[in-house]
Amino acid sequence: MGSTDAKLILYTNHRCPWAHRAHIILEELKVPFEEVIIDLDTPRTPEYLKINPRGLVPALSYNGEIIIESAIVANFLADAYPSHLLPPSNTPEGALRRARVALFVDAFISKFNSQLFALYTAEGEAARAEIADKAVAALVKEVEPLLADASPYFGGSDKLTQAEVLTGSFVIRHKSLSKTDLYPSNLWPSIVEKAPNFAKWAEVVAVHPSVTSIFKEQEIIDGTRARIAKLKAQKQQ
């Protein structure tokens, strides 16, 4: 059981969508924590590698115990600080909800989200359109049915759930990037047309205060543009 006396230190970077997951849940739970920003543009310091040998963010120190990997951090916090995000894990309802959330997050990340990363190195509009079409088709098949009862959040909840904690950082990025030339112009209109459950859900998630708390749209757009330029330059070498 989480304690308000527990000392939490979050090692993070606000540009990272995986670290953003930890911010969403901490904001939603209103749990106080200390923040340490890790520079992702330079080699990790020996000090940070002692905390997380993988060199990734987020990492969470909970009373000195280090927890790494974003989903593990988020799920630990959901269990340590019981709330509306998930029913207790020792009940049938809680176990079933965790299974449903896990399936939804896996479908979103592995079937839809991962495909969009290919846009970063695609050459030409035809190739970009093909990637977008495949991503939307996967969204319609794998994710859309799982949001049939969203009201407006996952599973018919009227409050944010763990499903949004684990996907919201990507949803808000896709919404923002869809307004730029970094994504094909037909991507979001196609989602609205073919995956209305997802589109309605995403609109609500992308403006939730816990999701937007650290999100700076222009910084994310500029950072993504720079990342794409770097990836394309490396591809040409």
Disulfide bonds with the S-S distance in Angstrom:
none
